[in-house]
Amino acid sequence: MDFNEKSKTWDSEYRVNRAKKISEEIGSYLNNESKGLEFGCGTGLISFGLIDSFKEFMLIDLSEGMINVVNEKIKENSIDNMKTWCGDILNLESDEKYDVIYTSMALHHIENLEETLSKLNNFLNISGKIIIVDLTKDDGSFHDKDFKGHNGFDIGEIKSILRKSGFDVLNDGRVFYSDFKDIEDKKHKYSLFSICGIKKEDCED
Ligand SMILES: C[S@@+](CC[C@H](N)C(=O)[O-])C[C@H]1O[C@@H](n2cnc3c(N)ncnc32)[C@H](O)[C@@H]1O
């Protein structure tokens, strides 16, 4: 999927409104933590919706186009507590630790989820949280035919991968949002779930 091209028009009214609901959902898991990292931040819609929730932010995305949009927003709004990093998370070398990692609609684009979630686990303080928002299982209609990622997830599947990646699962997960996506002349119903994991104590490296 060409997210550099998509970055130019990503902030549609529809996505901005959906992002508000996602930020609220992620915010409902927070408890005055200080440092947050967003994985697959796109144009930053979710983090900007959480702007009062953390003292320091790190926003990460593979797409240069997306990160350029975030950097412009940071500059325009004179934000001094938000850093960005452009690249594949698997290539990020850093000793920095965070209290919370959150991600929206990015994991279904990731081939090796266990490797990615284990890598994210390394960037969390002990008992730090990971909050995942993603698509529930879908028949494939949500994406184009050439899409190579996951057609959404069963919550049970995500729970199992979280456990294998060094997390305890905090809740059963919940479906908090559903809507219709216009696909050609049809409306395709989809929904989003959230789930929270906690870094296990024996995961310190
Ligand atoms: C569907 S967009 C979601 C953007 C944003 N989170 C939102 O909800 O509006 C998925 C984002 O994940 C990013 N992404 C995909 N694979 C990635 C990886 N390995 N490392 C970092 N970002 C990645 C893409 O570049 C894209 O911006």
The ligand as an ORCA input file, in Angstrom:
! r2SCAN-3c Opt
* xyz 0 1
  C      -3.801      2.463      8.055
  S      -2.490      3.540      8.482
  C      -3.039      4.090     10.069
  C      -2.530      5.483     10.409
  C      -2.975      6.028     11.773
  N      -2.548      5.144     12.852
  C      -4.468      6.221     11.821
  O      -5.175      5.440     12.496
  O      -4.955      7.205     11.198
  C      -1.171      2.412      8.868
  C       0.179      3.116      9.092
  O       1.116      2.132      9.569
  C       2.382      2.426      8.987
  N       3.232      1.221      9.010
  C       3.029      0.054      8.351
  N       4.054     -0.799      8.600
  C       4.915     -0.174      9.446
  C       6.155     -0.523     10.073
  N       6.724     -1.706      9.868
  N       6.765      0.390     10.888
  C       6.198      1.601     11.095
  N       5.024      2.000     10.528
  C       4.389      1.124      9.717
  C       2.034      2.881      7.571
  O       3.078      3.618      6.964
  C       0.767      3.707      7.822
  O       1.041      5.076      8.012
*
